[in-house]
Amino acid sequence: MEMTPNEKKKLLILAAVGLLFSVAFALVLNGSPAVRYRSDIYLRWYASEKLLAEGRNLYDPRSAEEVTTLVHGEARQTNYFYPAPMLLFTGPLALLPFRTAHLVWTLAGQLFYLAGLWIVARAVGWPRSVGGFTIFMSISVLFIPYFQHTIWSQFNTIGLLSLALCYVALRRGRYLLAGALATGLTFKPHTTVLALGFLLLWALFERRRWRFYLGFLVIGAVLWALAELAQPGWVLDFVGSLGGYRASASVLDTVWNPYQIPAAVLCLAVVAVVVASRRASPASPAFAGCLALSLVAWFLVVPAIGMMHAVLLPVAALLLLPALQERRPALYRPALYGLALVYLLGIAAFAWGLSSPERYGLHTRWSQMAYEAAAPILIGLFSIPLVLPPRAPQPVEVAAPAGEEA
């Protein structure tokens, strides 16, 4: 989309404001020891530092015991909980004093988020105006899962940025590059497994897409080898550590037990949708619908703590809304207003829960209903019409002129 010099100036101002906000937010959080040492980066920084300084196994439970004893006064069952290629990020941070590492990562996580949304929004051309784009980015920054993700210095935005870059590469027909970028979805696979599965399955159905596999396998092998040099045998150690992962119930688990049955049905339904849309081009509404559906379906299935993984929801919305506007325009406004309502209800529930000491703790639970259940379900339902074939136009009967036989 062509932009006027004035529009480009507005975007530069918006980028500068976003950068300043991110720096200020990171500095505020970095100034609180309670936030720094309880953040997700602390244990990963500590385990990485012990690996580099002492050769201690990245997944050695002693690291977790030492960290949780320092922070909570007692040892708790936890671990590094990420594939060892995450050392690509935590390794360099472990060379820095922790306070500096915390500041760097808290800022980087925000920039990954903003950059990923910017990239997808520009690729799909929505919102169409600079004003609309400014509003979208502003409400994305005021998104409660984004605040929680930033406060606790999480890692989900690595996958968000990787998905954004992969999507743009696919739209440009650069399958080899897209496959290489898709390896970014494996650093924290908790939230992107089904989306990655969709991309790998979709790439299977046309020969020209097989370059996606080449890029994914080559870079994946490089990441595995580098991690193996730093932490030999990391795959088995990582799998073994997952037994201590303390996860809450998934959305499906709260309404159906055993939840594995509807979870499996939901995942198989997504696979069926992908197979039905196997001919879809990356720039098509059907592809956007499949990708959005795979993202939100996994949000309903995966057990996760808090709302941090829902930080990818704005990407799903960016894929959904312009695709509806193009292919199913009658559904565009209902989807837009429905998502806006859920967004506002999540904020209202969060504020209401914090308004009284008696309700403290409910604020997160109520917001989770909006962002972990209602929003994914809404996006999933509106994604389905995108992957259905459009109706064939019905023939219009023309009345015969007076005096002529039918």
Secondary structure, 3 states (H helix, E strand, C coil): CCCCHHHHHHHHHHHHHHHHHHHHHHHHHHCCHHHHHHCHHHHHHHHHHHHHHHCCCCCCHHHHHHHHHHHHCCCCCCCCCCCHHHHHHHHHHHCCCHHHHHHHHHHHHHHHHHHHHHHHHHHHCCCCCHHHHHHHHHHHHCCHHHHHHHHCCCCHHHHHHHHHHHHHHHHCCCHHHHHHHHHHHHCCHHHCHHHHHHHHHHHCCCHHHHHHHHHHHHHHHHHHHHHHHHCCCHHHHHHHHHHHCCCCCCHHHHHCCCCHHHHHHHHHHHHHHHHHCCCCCCCCHHHHHHHHHHHHHHHHHCCCCCCHHHHHHHHHHHHHHHHHHHHCHHHHHHHHHHHHHHHHHHHHHHHHHHCCHHHCCHHHHHHHHHHHHHHHHHHHHHHHHHHCCCCCCCCCCCCCCCCCCC
